Amino acid sequence: MKRLCLYALSSLFPALLPLHPVKAQSEVFSLTEASCRPKYETRAVWITTLAGLDWPRIKATSPASMRRQQEELCRQLDSLKAANFNTILFQVRSRDNALYPSRQEVFTDVLTGTPGQSPGYDPLEFAIRECHKRGMELHAWVVAIPLGSDRQAKELGERSFVKKHPEMCIRFRKNWYLDPGHPQTKEHLSGIVREIVTNYEVDGINLDYIRYPDRPKGFPDQRSFRKYGNGKSLSQWRRDNITEIVRSIYHTVKSIKPWVKVGSSPIGKYEDVARYSSRGWNARNEVFQDAQQWVKEGIQDVMFPMVYFREDNFYPFVLDWQENGNGRTVAPGLGIYFLDPSEGNWRLQDVLQQIYFTRCARVPGQAYFRSRFLLDNTQGLFDEIKRNIYTHPALTPPMSWLDSIPPVAPTGLRTEVQGDSLILSWNASTDPQTDGRPEGPVRYNLYGSKEREIDIEDTRNLLQPYIYGTRYALPLRQVQGLHFTVTAVDAYGNESILPPTHHPIKAHFPSKLPPLELPALPQATHLTVTDLYGRIIWQEPYTRELSIGRFAPGVYYVLIQDKAQKTLQRLQFTR
């Protein structure tokens, strides 16, 4: 890992290296054990719903298939949670349709196979709830300018935006687009985002395709340009059109819920950088995304530039985004789909080197396009991330430019044993606002350590981030000997400070109890202990004595089993 980081930085950007290279290797660029577990790091993945590419693969046409569709999403979220991802970029609008019940657009056909048909539940509400259960953020991924193909517009008929508002639409290469130069376009898109933010507890808005189409030289917007150009050049007018849409959406969101993050996914190369050309494909000049101007103006909170390139086409452009990020969160998108032989010829080492590089350069996160290639473990990437890169949880960077004052620390942490679980609960915290803004949701981080003085900067002690509510259950078998503390996190990501008088608590379980004597069975090889519901609590090799002090009070079954896991005898005991 160290060699990869040093090679990339020193060969491409020698000016970045300090005068004392030995010190730099030990303190800055080497991936030490500590640098592999940053406390703050955005770990995002795109879940694409267009054509059901990532989800859903099952159509909800009955109550049973609806549940299977929901379970399919939950399995993906479980896997991502197990690998310590913390941000889901969930596509809720693709082409003139919506993944949620909308007053403005029809239900997407990917849910049921029929445009406009409800799947029997609200997928966005469901996805938000399931993400929050797992301590993950959900950003509503909104495709902005495209409206779909001729075929899609024909299928929707009178319900299509093309039919309802032809004056705002432009046909280009057999596809339909909103006209960014029409004054009502920003109102339409702001209205879509307003509906989402008002009705749902999303953590962010991710704007995609907030730009002109690829190679837009022949894009037929001359009529709008003549009417609204105001003497500007065509290029500057187009850039200003996109910027005005972004500005309108940003202020719309902040007027409703100022803590909701507004971000975008621009083209991966903003423009040429010193010594490295964008080779004619960049955000600012080709598709008129002036994305670095957006962060300078303060109308972006997070940015996921789609840097789906390798080597010299990756490193300098990532640094360019970081250096011009105005303190906002920049998490470059990695094109992991190129690991699939049907998509490209990337090697696993190409992606790993990009991850190491971003950490060495202190870029505060990564995003992966897209979830199928991640969860299919393409070339072993998911295993590598889970085992060696995202080894512990991380928090998303706080939006300190909007609010830097932490909430009040929670009090009254207490524990209670219930069955095979330890229940921790605490008093609710508050995040009073002094400037008249609405108070956003307060979440909680639970820490545990065998050390009495818990270091909350060490993510090895972070048992569960972003808990909604003031109660959390942990399996008893995982908490023996741990001390606990809890902090509050406000809607902007600021974490409460442990007061000087703070003392972590420790759960105590009586253990000096006589062992349970078991019968002598020559064929027995191991023991399984279950609760009344059949859930496995403990397993160990067979002995004549079972220590029951490790179990919480309750009723249990002991299954004495042979080598083939056949139960020879079943006993009940009460702890």
N, C-alpha and C positions, 0 to 999 in steps of 0.2 A: 504493500500500500504506500509506504513512504517513497519508494522509488518512482511510482507512478506520479505522485503529486509533484515531487521535485523535478522530474523530467519535464512534465507539462509546463510548469511555471517558469523554470529556468530557461528552457529552450525557446519558448514563445515570447516571454516577457522578462528579459533579464533585468529591466529597470525595477521590477518588483522585488528582486532579491536584495536583502539587506547587506551591509558591508561585511558582516561577520557570518558567513554561511553556516558554520558549525552551530552557532546559537540559533540561527533561523531553523535549522533542521530539527532541533530539539524542542523549540517553543512555538513555531508557527506552522510549518508545512508538513511535519510528520503526523500521521494518523495515530497518535498515542491512544491508549485505552480510554482516557478521558474524552478525547476529541471524537471518539466513536459513539458517544452518548451525550450529544448536546441537549441542554434543557429546552431550548427554543429552536424548532425546526419545522417548517411546513412540509408535510409528507402527503402529497396529493395524488389522486388518480382520477382520470376521466372515466365515467361510466356512460357509454354511448347508447342512446335508445333509438337513434335513427336506424330504421330497418331492423331493429332488435339486435344490432351488432354485438352488444355486450349484455343487454337485458331489454325486454324480456324475450326469452325463446319460447315460452309457453303462452298461448292466447287464453285470456280469461273469458270463457264463454259459458261458464256454469260456476256455481259456488265451489265445487271441488277444484276446477282448474284455476279459479281465482286464488285459492289457498296455495296451490302449487306455484303460481306465479309469484306470490309473496314470499314463499319459502325459498324460491330460487334467488331472490334478491338478498334475503337474510343469510344464505350460505355465502354469498360473495362478501357481505359485510363482516361476517364472522371470520373469514379467512384474512381479510384486510386488517381487522382488529388484532388478530393473533400475530400479525407482522408489524404491529405498532404504527399503522397509518393513522393519520388524524384528520384528513380533509378529503371529502368526496365531492367531486365536480360532477353533478348529476344533471344530465341533459333533460330539460323540461320543455324546450321549444326547439324544433328542428326546422320545419318548413311550413309556415302558415298553419300551425297546429299546436296543441298543448297536451302535456302529460297530466293535466289536472283539470277539473271543471272550471271553465273560463267563460266569462261574458263576452269576450272578444274573439276567441278562436275555438275551433272544434277539437274534440278529443282526437288524438292521433290514432291511426289505425293499427299501430304496433301492439296496442293493448288487447284488442279483440279481433283484429282482422277487418274491421269495418270502421271507416272514418266517422267520427261523431258519436260512436257508441260507447257508453260508460262501461267500464269493467266491473262495476259493482262496488267499487271503493275508490278512495282518493289516493292515487299512487304517490303524489308528492307529500301529502300529509303522512302517509305510511312510512315513506323513506326517511323523512325528517325524524319521526319518532324512533325508528330503528337505529338511525345514526346516533341520536342523542343518548339512547340506551347504552351504546357502546363507547360513549365519550368522544365521538367524532363530529366534526363540523360538516354541514351540508351547504354547498354553494349551488344555487340554481343556475345551471348552465343554459344561457339563452343565445341561440343563433339569431343574429340581428337582421341583416340585410336580405338574404335569400328568401324567396317565397316558394320555390319549387319549380318543377319542370312543367312543360305544356301539359303532359299527361296528368300530373297531380292537380293542376288548376282545372282541367276538364272534369276530373273525378269529383272535385268538391262542388263544381257547378256554381249555383248562386251563392253558396256559402264561402266561396273563395274570396280572398281580399282583392284579387285581380278583378273579379266581377263587381265587387262592392265599391272599390275605389280605383278605377283604372287611371285616374289622373295622377296617382301617386306611384304608379308601377311602370317598370321599364322591362321590355323583353330583350334579351341579349343571349345569343347562341342557344336558342331553344329553351332558355330558362328565364324565369321571372324574378325581378329584384325590386325592392323598395327603392325609390329615387332619393338618395341622400340629400339632393339639393332642393327637394320640395319641403317647405316649412312645416307641413303637417307630419312628416316622417318622424321627426323627433317627438312629436306629441303622441303619435301612435305607439312607438316603442317605449316611451316613458309610461304610457298607460298600461302596457303589458307588465312592465316591471312594478308599477304601482300596485297592480292587482296582486302580484306574487307577494310583495313585501307586506302589504296590508293584511292579507289573509293567512299567511304562513310564517312560522318562526324559523325562516331560513337564516343561516349565519352569513351568507354572502350571495352576491350576484356576480356571475362570471360571463362577461360579454364575449361572444365568439363571432367571427366573421363580421366584425364591426369595421367594415372597410368596403372598398370598391372591388369588383370581381377581378380575377386574375387577368393580366394583360389587358387592361381596360382602355387601350388606345381608341378602340372603336365603340366604346360604350355610348349609346345614343341619348345623352342628356343635354343636347344643345339647347333645347327649348327652355329648360330650367336655367341653364347658364345665361342665356340672353335675358331672361326675366329677373334673375336674382343675383347675377354675377357682380354687380356693383363695381365694375371696372377692374376687378382682380384678374390675375392670370388664371387659366383653367386649373392648373395644378394647385395653386394656393386656395382657390375657391373650393375645390374638392376636399383638400385637407381640412379647411375650416368647417365644411359641412359635417364631416365625421366628428370633429372635435366638438361641435355644437351639440350633436346627438349625445356624445359621452357626457358632456357638461350637464345637459338637461336630465339625463338618467341619474347622474350622481346626486344632484341637488334634490331630485324627486325622492330618492331613497333616504337621504339624510333628513328630509323634512318629516318623514314618517317614523323611521327607526334609525337614529344616527349611528348606532353601533353596528349596523349591518355593513359588512365589507363590500365595497364595489371594486371589481377588478375586471381584467380582460386578458385575452390570449392573442396578442399581436403576432404578426409574422416574426420569425426568430431573429432576423437581422434587421436592425433599425435602419441603418445605412452603412456605407463604407466606413471602416475605421482605419487608423494609421497602420500602414503596411499590409492591410488585408482588405481585399475587395469583397463586396457582397455579390459580385458576379451578376449584376443586373436584376437581382431578386431581393428587394428589401421593403420594409414597411412604409417608410416615409415617402419615397419617390415612385414606387411601383403601384401601390394600392392605397396610398394617401392616408395611412395611419400615422399620425404624428404622436405616437404613444409616449415618447420621452417628454414631449411638451405637456401631455396630460399629467404626468407625475410632478413636473415642475409647477404646474398650476395648482396641484393639490386636488385633482378630481379623480384620483385613483388611490386605493388603499393597498391593493395587492396586484401583482402582475405575474402572469404565467406565459412568458414569451415562448413560442413554439420553435425551439432551437433543435429541429430534427435533422441535425448534421453531425459530422464527425471531425475530429482533429482540428486543423486550422480554420475550419468553418464553424467550429463550436467554441473553443476557448476564448478567442478575442471578443467574440460577440456576446458571450455571457458576461464577461468583465465589463463590456460597454454598458449593458443593462444595469449591472450592479453599481457601477460608478456614477451613472446618471439616474439612479433610482430615487433621489431626494429623500432618503431614509425610509422609503416604503418597502414592503416585503416583495422581494423578487425571487420567484421559484421557477427556474427554467424548466420548460417541458422537454422531456427526453423521448426521442422517437423509438421506443422499445419495439414497436411493430416491425422494425427492420430486422429484428432477430429471427423472424419467421422467414424461412427460405422462399415462401411465396411472395413476400413483400420486399426483401432486400438481402444483403449479404453481410450484415453486421455480425460480429462475434460478441460473445458475452463480455469479453475484456473491454470492448469499446464502451459499453454502458457503464461498467464498473469504474473505468477510468474517469468518465464524466462525473459520476457520483463523488469519487475521491477528490476530483478537482474542485467541485463546488464547495466541498467542506474545507479544503485547504485554503480556498480563496474567501472563505467566510460568507459565502452566499447562503442566505437563510432558508434553503429548502430546495426540494425537487418535486416535479410533477411527472406522471407517467402516462403516456398515451399508447395504449388504452388498457382497460382492466382485463380484457380477455387474454391478451398476450402476457400480462403479469400473472394472472391466476392459473393460466395453463402451464405456468412454470417454463416458459420458452427458454431453451438452452440453460435451464437451471437458475434463471434470474430470481424467481420468487424465493427459492430456498436460500440463495446467497444473501438476499436482503434480510430475510427473517433471521438467519443464523448469525450473520457477521456484520450487518450494517445497521439495521433498525433493531438492535438487541434490547432496547428499553424504550419506554414511552417518551414522547416529547410533547411540549406545549407549542401552540402556534404563537408566533411573535406578537406582542401586544401592539395596539395602535396608539402609541404614546403621543403621536402628533394631534390626536383628537382628545385624549384624556390620559393623564399619567398618574392620577391619584388612586391608590389602591382602595378597595372596599374595607369595611370594618372586619376585623378578624372574627371568625365564629368562636363561640364559647360552648361550654357544657358538654364536651365530648364524653360519651359514656359507651359501655359495652354490655351486651346481654347475650347469653348463649341460648339458642333456640334450635333444638334438634342437632343437626350436624353443621350448623352455621354459627358464626359470630356476627351479631348484629351491632353495627356501630351507628350511633345517632348523635346529633349535635343541634345546637340552637341556630336558627337562621341568621345569616349576616345581612347587612344592608349596604347599599351603595348610594348614599344620598347625593343628589346633584344640586349644586349651588347656582347654576346658571339657567335654571328653568327647563332644562332638557328632561325628557322622560327617562325614568330609571329602567335600565335594561335588566335582563335576567342575570342572576348571580348563580354561579356554579361552584363546585368544590373539588379540591384535589385531596386525595387521601394518601398519606405517606406512612410507611412502616419500616422499622429497622430493629435489629437486635441491640443496637446502641441506644442508650437512654437519650443522648443528645442527637436528635435526628437532623441530618444535613439535607435540607429541602432543595439544595442546588444539585444534589447527586441524584440523577434519575433512576439509579438502582433502587432508591427508596420510594419512588413514585408507584404506588400500587394501583391507583386508578385515577386518571385525570378526568376533569369535566363531568362531575356527578351532578345530575339535576335532582334536587331534593336534598333532604337532610337525614337520609338513612341509607345505609349500604350494608350488604351481607357478604361475608367472606367465608370460604370453607374452613372449618376448624383445623383440618389437617395442614393448612398452609400458614397458620398464624401462631403456632406455638412459639412462645418466647419473644414475640414481637412487641415493640412499643409503637404507639400510633399517634399521629397528629393530623389535623385537617386545616387547610387554608381555603379562603374564598377567592374566587376569580370573577371580576366584573365583566360586563359584556364587551369591554374593550380589550380584555386580556390582561389587565393588571391584577397581580396576585397580592393578597394581604400579607402583612409582615408578622412574623411570630413575635408577640410581646416579650419583654425581658422576663416577666414573671411566668412565662409559659412553661408547663411541665407536661411532656407526653404521658399518656396513660398506657398501662400494660394489662392485658387480659390474663387472668389467672384461672387455671383449671386444676382441680384436685387430682393428684395422680397417685397418691399412696393408698391404693386399694388392692385387696388381694386378687391375684389372677384368677381367671375362670379356668377350671380344670376341664379338660376335654377327654373323651374316651380314646382308648388305644385302638387304632384301626391300621392294620399292617399295610393296606393299599393306599393310605392317605399320603398326599404329597404337598398340598397347600390348603390355606384357609382363605375364605372370602367372607367379609362382614358386610351386611347390607342393612339399610333402614327398613321401616315398615312398608315402604313403597317399592322396595326392590332395588334402590339405588346403591351402587357399590361405594362403601365408605373406606374399606381397608382391605389390603391383600398382603399375605406373607406366607413363607414356607410353613408347612405343618409342624406344630409342636404340641405337646400335651398341655401347655399353659398359654393362655391368651391374656395379655395385659389389657385391662379395660379402662385404665386411668386416662388413656389418650382420647377417649370418646366423651362427647357431651352427654348430659343426662338424657335418657330416652330408652326406647325399646329397640332391640336389634336382633338380627338373625346371624348365626354363624353357619356357613356352608363348608363342611369338610369334604374335600374333593380329591379325586385321583388324578393320575397323569393326563388322562383324556378330558379333564375338567368335568367329569361326571360326579354329581353330588352323592356322596356315600351316606351322609347323615346331616340333618338340619336341626339346629338347636336355637332356642330363643333365650335371650337374657335381657335383663333390665339394668341399666347403669344408673 
